[in-house]
C-alpha cells in the first residue's frame, strides 16, 4: 500500500463580479461568483486503508453496461473491459473500489459480497481477471445499477464517494419514473460521471443522470476512445479532496432568489436544489472539490428603493459539513463551517450610464447560458422537422459561440450547419449529419468558456 501523507483541505475563495447600480425602482441584481479551491493538492488526501484504523477516505464504483447490445459490435464490451481495468490502474493504492455489471439487473463483478476492495497490485489483478469473464446479454435498467452502487459505497466510512456509469443503450427495462426516484434517493450519497458509448443511447437520459448526481456527461462515439476517457475521468476523481461543499446564499428581509446557476465549466441550474439552512438562507449543492475553479450566476430580486439608497442584496459563502473535510458523522456536534464569503450589493442611482452598464462577466455568462439553451432548442426542432426554427436557433448558437470565443462549440456546430456568416448567425442546415456529430453537440452543449478577465 502506498503511503500518502495527508494533504490539507483546499482553501476556498469567493470573488464577486457585478454592477451594483440600479435605476430608481430597479429590483433585479445579477452577480457572477468565482469560487476557487487551491492548496489541496491532487494526491487525494490522507492515507487510505480499508479495514485499518483510519478507514478509507475515497471510494469508487464503476458500472459497466453488459446488456446484449454491448456485443454489437463485440469491440464495445472489449473496450469497456480494457477501459475499466485502466481506470482501476489510475486509482491510488488503498482507494476502496468495486465493479458492477449492469443489465436489466445489477451484479457485483468484483470483489463481491456486498463490499469494497482496497486498490493494490493484487486486487487490481483480480479485478482485471474478473473483467475478462464479462459477457453481454440482457436488457437495461440503470436504476438498479445505481442502487447497487449506492449500497456498496455506503458500506464503508468514506469521505469521497464517486461512481462511473457506462452505457450504450436506452434505459428500456424500467420506467422514467423509476429512474427519477432512484436519482432522487441517491442524490447526496455519491457523485456520478456518466458516459455513452456508440450512438444508440439517449443523450437526455445520460446527461440527466450526471446532472442529478453532480457529475459529468460525455459521448465516446468510438469505443477505442474509452480507455483514454476513463483514465482522465479517474485521474480527476482522484484529485477530489473535500465532499459535500455547498454554496450558501443569504438574502435580507424582503429580497428573494430568482435563480442560482453554475455557469463554468458547464451550465447547471441549481435553483430548484436549494435547501433551507436558516432564516432567509439556503444551501445549493456543488459536490466534491479538488484544486479547481467554478463560476456561479446569481440573480436576486430586492425591494425597490429610491436614489441614493444602498443595501446588501445577498451574502454567498462556501460551506463544508465538518472541519478538515472529515465526514459529518465523525463530529456530529460541529456545525457546518463557512470557508469563504462574498457580498452582493445594490445601489440606486440616477446615473443612467452606471445603471444601464452590464458587468462583462454577467454579460458573458448570460450569453453562454443562452448558447446552451438555443443549441438544445435547435436540435429538438431539427429532429421534429421544423427547419425554420432549427435554422434560427442554431444560427443564434453560432453567433453566440463566435462572439464569446467558444471555439470548441463553434467547431461542433459547424458539423451540423453550414456557416455563412458567424457574426450575424446566418447558417444553413446540413442535409446530412452524422449521428455521432449531432449527439456530441447535444451532449457537450452545456460546456462553457471562462470569461476573459
C-alpha positions in Angstrom: 0.0 0.0 0.0 1.3 3.4 -0.9 1.9 5.8 2.0 0.3 9.2 1.2 0.7 12.0 3.6 -2.4 13.9 4.4 -2.9 16.9 2.2 -4.6 20.0 3.5 -8.2 20.7 2.6 -8.3 23.2 -0.3 -8.5 26.8 0.6 -11.7 28.4 -0.9 -12.0 31.9 -2.1 -15.1 33.7 -3.5 -14.9 36.7 -5.7 -18.0 38.6 -6.7 -18.3 40.4 -10.1 -21.3 42.7 -10.6 -22.6 46.1 -11.5 -24.4 47.1 -8.2 -26.1 50.1 -9.7 -29.8 50.1 -10.3 -32.2 52.8 -11.6 -34.8 54.2 -9.3 -37.3 51.4 -8.6 -34.9 48.8 -10.1 -35.2 45.4 -8.4 -33.1 42.7 -10.1 -29.4 42.3 -9.1 -27.1 40.0 -11.1 -23.7 38.8 -10.0 -21.1 36.2 -11.0 -19.3 34.5 -8.1 -16.0 32.8 -9.0 -15.2 30.1 -6.5 -11.6 28.8 -6.4 -10.2 26.0 -4.4 -6.4 25.9 -4.0 -3.8 24.2 -1.9 -5.4 20.8 -1.5 -3.0 19.1 -3.9 -4.1 16.4 -6.3 -2.9 13.4 -4.3 -6.3 12.9 -2.8 -5.7 13.4 0.9 -4.8 11.1 3.7 -3.7 7.5 3.5 -6.4 5.1 2.6 -6.5 1.8 4.4 -9.7 -0.3 4.1 -10.1 -2.0 7.4 -7.4 0.0 9.1 -7.8 2.4 12.0 -8.1 5.4 9.7 -10.6 3.8 7.3 -10.8 4.7 3.6 -11.5 8.3 2.6 -12.4 7.6 -1.0 -14.4 5.0 -2.8 -15.3 4.4 -6.5 -17.8 2.1 -8.1 -17.6 1.5 -11.9 -20.8 0.4 -13.5 -20.3 -1.4 -16.9 -23.2 -1.9 -19.3 -23.3 -5.6 -20.1 -26.6 -5.6 -22.0 -27.0 -7.6 -25.2 -26.3 -4.5 -27.4 -22.7 -4.3 -26.0 -21.9 -7.3 -28.2 -22.8 -5.4 -31.4 -20.1 -5.0 -32.3 -18.0 -7.0 -29.8 -15.4 -4.3 -29.7 -17.7 -2.3 -27.4 -17.6 -4.7 -24.5 -13.9 -5.4 -25.1 -13.1 -1.7 -25.0 -15.2 -1.3 -21.8 -13.3 -4.1 -20.1 -10.0 -2.5 -21.0 -11.1 1.0 -20.0 -12.3 -0.2 -16.6 -9.0 -2.0 -16.0 -7.1 1.2 -17.0 -9.3 3.2 -14.6 -8.5 0.9 -11.7 -4.8 1.3 -12.5 -5.3 5.0 -12.1 -6.7 4.6 -8.5 -4.3 5.4 -5.7 -3.3 2.4 -3.5 -5.9 1.9 -0.8 -8.8 3.6 -2.5 -12.0 1.5 -2.0 -13.5 0.2 -5.2 -15.9 -2.2 -6.8 -17.1 -3.1 -10.3 -20.7 -3.7 -11.2 -22.1 -5.3 -14.3 -25.4 -3.7 -15.5 -28.2 -5.3 -17.5 -31.9 -5.4 -16.5 -30.4 -6.1 -13.1 -27.2 -5.2 -11.3 -24.5 -7.8 -10.5 -21.3 -7.5 -8.5 -18.3 -8.3 -10.6 -15.6 -7.6 -8.1 -14.9 -8.0 -5.2 -18.4 -9.4 -4.4 -20.1 -10.0 -1.1 -21.6 -6.5 -0.9 -18.3 -4.9 0.0 -15.5 -2.8 -1.5 -11.9 -3.8 -2.1 -8.8 -1.8 -1.4 -6.9 -0.9 -4.5 -3.5 -2.6 -4.7 -1.5 -4.8 -7.1 -3.3 -8.0 -6.0 -6.8 -6.6 -6.1 -6.3 -4.8 -9.4 -5.1 -8.1 -11.0 -8.0 -9.9 -9.5 -10.5 -7.3 -10.8 -8.9 -7.4 -14.3 -9.3 -11.2 -14.3 -13.0 -10.8 -13.3 -13.5 -8.2 -16.1 -12.2 -10.7 -18.7 -15.1 -13.0 -17.8 -17.8 -10.4 -18.5 -20.2 -11.2 -21.3 -23.1 -9.4 -22.9 -26.7 -10.3 -22.6 -30.0 -9.0 -21.2 -31.6 -5.6 -21.0 -31.0 -2.2 -19.4 -32.3 -0.9 -16.1 -29.9 1.8 -15.0 -31.7 2.5 -11.7 -30.8 -1.0 -10.4 -27.1 -0.3 -11.2 -27.2 3.0 -9.3 -28.9 1.5 -6.3 -26.3 -1.2 -6.0 -23.5 1.4 -6.3 -25.2 3.3 -3.5 -25.3 0.2 -1.3 -21.6 -0.6 -2.0 -20.4 3.0 -1.4 -22.5 3.2 1.8 -20.8 0.0 3.2 -17.7 1.9 4.2 -16.8 5.1 6.0 -15.9 7.3 3.0 -15.4 11.0 2.6 -15.4 11.0 -1.2 -17.9 8.7 -2.9 -17.8 8.5 -6.6 -19.2 6.4 -9.4 -18.7 6.0 -13.1 -21.5 4.7 -15.3 -21.1 3.5 -18.9 -24.0 2.6 -21.1 -24.5 2.0 -24.8 -28.3 2.0 -25.0 -31.6 3.3 -23.7 -33.0 2.6 -20.3 -35.7 0.3 -21.7 -36.4 -2.0 -18.8 -37.6 0.4 -16.2 -39.8 3.5 -16.3 -38.5 7.0 -16.4 -40.4 7.5 -13.1 -38.4 4.6 -11.5 -35.1 6.1 -12.7 -36.1 9.5 -11.4 -36.9 8.0 -8.0 -33.6 6.3 -7.9 -31.7 9.5 -8.7 -33.7 11.3 -6.0 -32.7 8.6 -3.5 -29.1 8.6 -4.5 -28.7 12.4 -4.5 -26.2 13.5 -1.9 -24.9 9.9 -1.4 -22.3 9.9 -4.2 -21.4 11.8 -7.4 -21.5 10.1 -10.8 -19.9 10.6 -14.1 -21.9 9.1 -17.0 -20.7 8.1 -20.4 -22.5 7.0 -23.5 -20.5 4.8 -25.9 -21.6 4.5 -29.6 -24.7 6.3 -30.8 -27.6 4.1 -29.7 -28.2 5.7 -26.3 -30.4 8.7 -25.3 -28.5 11.9 -24.7 -31.0 13.4 -22.3 -31.0 10.3 -20.2 -27.3 10.1 -19.8 -26.9 13.9 -19.2 -29.8 13.8 -16.8 -28.1 11.1 -14.7 -24.9 13.1 -14.5 -26.7 16.3 -13.7 -28.8 14.8 -11.0 -25.7 13.3 -9.3 -23.4 16.3 -9.8 -21.1 14.6 -12.2 -20.0 15.0 -15.8 -21.5 13.5 -19.0 -19.9 12.9 -22.4 -20.0 10.8 -25.5 -17.4 8.3 -26.6 -18.6 7.6 -30.1 -15.7 5.3 -30.9 -15.2 2.6 -28.3 -11.4 2.8 -29.0 -11.5 6.1 -27.1 -12.9 4.6 -23.8 -9.5 3.9 -22.2 -8.2 7.4 -22.5 -11.5 8.9 -21.3 -11.8 6.6 -18.3 -8.2 7.3 -17.3 -8.8 11.0 -17.5 -12.0 10.7 -15.6 -10.5 8.7 -12.8 -7.5 11.0 -12.5 -9.9 13.9 -12.0 -11.8 11.9 -9.3 -8.5 11.1 -7.5 -7.9 14.9 -7.3 -11.0 15.5 -5.2 -10.2 16.5 -1.6 -13.4 17.5 0.1 -17.0 16.4 -0.5 -20.4 17.9 0.0 -19.4 21.5 -0.4 -22.5 23.8 -0.5 -22.9 27.3 -1.8 -24.9 29.1 0.9 -26.9 32.1 -0.1 -28.4 34.5 2.4 -30.8 37.3 1.4 -32.2 40.1 3.6 -35.8 40.6 4.6 -37.8 41.5 1.5 -35.3 40.1 -1.0 -35.7 36.8 -2.9 -33.6 34.5 -5.0 -34.6 34.4 -8.7 -32.0 31.8 -9.7 -28.7 30.2 -8.9 -26.7 28.6 -11.8 -23.3 27.1 -12.2 -22.1 28.7 -15.5 -18.5 27.3 -15.7 -17.1 24.9 -16.5 -20.7 23.8 -17.5 -24.1 25.3 -17.3 -26.1 23.7 -14.5 -29.3 25.2 -12.9 -29.1 24.7 -9.2 -32.2 26.9 -8.3 -34.5 24.0 -7.5 -31.9 22.2 -5.4 -31.6 24.8 -2.7 -32.3 23.5 0.9 -33.2 25.9 3.7 -30.3 26.3 6.1 -31.5 29.1 8.3 -33.6 32.3 8.3 -33.6 33.6 4.7 -30.7 31.2 3.9 -30.4 28.3 1.5 -27.7 25.8 0.6 -27.1 24.8 -3.0 -25.0 21.6 -3.5 -21.8 21.7 -5.6 -20.4 18.2 -5.0 -16.8 17.4 -4.5 -13.8 19.7 -5.0 -10.1 19.4 -5.6 -7.8 22.2 -6.9 -10.2 23.9 -9.3 -12.3 27.0 -10.1 -16.0 27.3 -11.0 -18.3 30.3 -11.7 -21.9 30.8 -10.5 -24.5 33.3 -11.7 -26.9 34.7 -9.0 -30.0 36.7 -9.7 -31.6 38.3 -6.7 -34.8 40.4 -6.5 -34.7 43.2 -3.9 -37.3 45.7 -2.7 -37.4 48.8 -4.8 -35.7 51.9 -3.3 -35.1 55.5 -4.1 -32.0 57.2 -5.4 -29.0 57.2 -3.0 -30.2 54.1 -1.2 -27.8 51.1 -0.8 -28.3 47.7 0.6 -26.7 44.3 1.0 -28.6 42.2 -1.6 -27.1 38.9 -0.6 -24.2 37.1 1.0 -22.7 34.0 -0.5 -20.4 31.6 1.3 -18.9 28.1 0.9 -19.9 25.5 3.4 -18.4 22.1 4.3 -20.1 19.7 6.7 -17.3 19.4 9.2 -13.8 20.6 9.9 -10.9 19.4 7.8 -13.1 17.7 5.3 -14.0 14.9 7.7 -17.3 13.1 7.4 -20.0 14.9 9.2 -20.8 11.8 11.3 -17.3 11.9 12.7 -18.0 15.2 14.5 -21.8 15.4 14.7 -21.7 18.2 17.3 -19.8 20.5 14.9 -22.0 22.8 12.7 -21.1 23.3 9.0 -18.1 25.6 8.6 -18.0 28.6 6.3 -14.9 28.6 4.1 -15.2 31.9 2.3 -17.8 34.5 1.5 -18.6 37.3 -0.9 -21.1 40.1 -0.8 -23.7 41.2 -3.4 -24.7 44.9 -3.3 -27.5 47.0 -4.6 -27.1 50.8 -5.1 -29.8 53.0 -6.6 -28.6 55.9 -8.8 -29.9 58.4 -11.3 -26.7 58.0 -13.3 -28.1 56.3 -16.4 -24.7 55.2 -17.7 -24.0 53.4 -14.4 -27.4 51.8 -14.0 -27.6 50.5 -17.6 -24.0 49.1 -17.8 -23.8 45.3 -17.8 -20.9 43.8 -16.0 -18.7 41.9 -18.5 -18.8 38.7 -16.6 -22.6 38.8 -16.2 -22.9 39.5 -20.0 -20.6 36.7 -20.9 -22.3 34.0 -18.9 -25.7 35.2 -19.8 -24.7 34.5 -23.4 -23.2 31.1 -22.5 -26.4 30.0 -20.8 -28.4 31.2 -23.9 -25.9 29.3 -26.1 -26.6 26.0 -24.3 -30.4 26.7 -24.5 -30.6 27.5 -28.2 -28.5 24.5 -29.1 -30.9 22.2 -27.4 -33.9 24.0 -28.9 -32.3 24.0 -32.3 -31.6 20.3 -32.2 -35.0 19.4 -30.9 -36.6 21.5 -33.8 -34.3 19.7 -36.3 -35.4 16.3 -35.0 -39.1 17.3 -35.3 -38.6 18.6 -38.9 -39.1 22.3 -38.1 -36.4 23.6 -40.5 -37.1 27.3 -39.9 -36.9 27.1 -36.1 -33.9 24.9 -36.2 -32.1 27.2 -38.6 -32.9 30.3 -36.4 -31.9 28.7 -33.1 -28.7 27.1 -34.4 -27.8 30.3 -36.2 -28.1 32.2 -32.9 -25.9 29.5 -31.4 -23.2 30.1 -34.0 -23.4 33.8 -33.4 -23.1 33.4 -29.6 -20.2 30.9 -29.9 -18.4 33.2 -32.2 -18.9 36.3 -30.1 -17.8 34.6 -26.8 -14.8 32.8 -28.3 -16.3 29.3 -27.6 -14.2 27.7 -30.3 -15.0 24.1 -29.2 -18.7 24.6 -29.5 -18.4 26.5 -32.8 -16.5 23.6 -34.2 -19.2 21.2 -33.2 -21.9 23.5 -34.6 -20.1 23.5 -38.0 -20.7 19.8 -38.3 -24.4 20.3 -38.1 -24.8 23.6 -40.1 -23.0 25.3 -42.9 -21.9 28.7 -41.5 -22.5 31.6 -44.0 -21.7 34.4 -41.6 -20.8 33.7 -37.9 -21.1 37.3 -36.9 -24.8 37.6 -37.9 -25.6 33.9 -37.2 -26.5 33.2 -40.9 -26.4 29.4 -41.4 -27.9 26.6 -43.5 -28.8 23.2 -42.1 -26.7 20.5 -43.5 -28.7 18.0 -45.5 -26.9 15.1 -43.9 -25.4 15.0 -40.4 -23.5 12.1 -38.8 -25.5 10.9 -35.8 -22.3 11.0 -33.7 -21.7 14.6 -34.6 -25.3 15.6 -33.6 -25.1 13.7 -30.3 -21.7 15.2 -29.5 -23.1 18.7 -30.0 -26.1 17.9 -27.8 -24.1 16.2 -25.1 -21.5 19.0 -24.9 -23.9 21.9 -25.4 -23.6 23.0 -21.7 -19.8 23.3 -21.7 -18.7 26.9 -21.4 -15.6 29.0 -21.8 -14.4 31.3 -19.0 -14.7 35.0 -19.3 -11.6 36.8 -20.4 -10.6 39.0 -17.4 
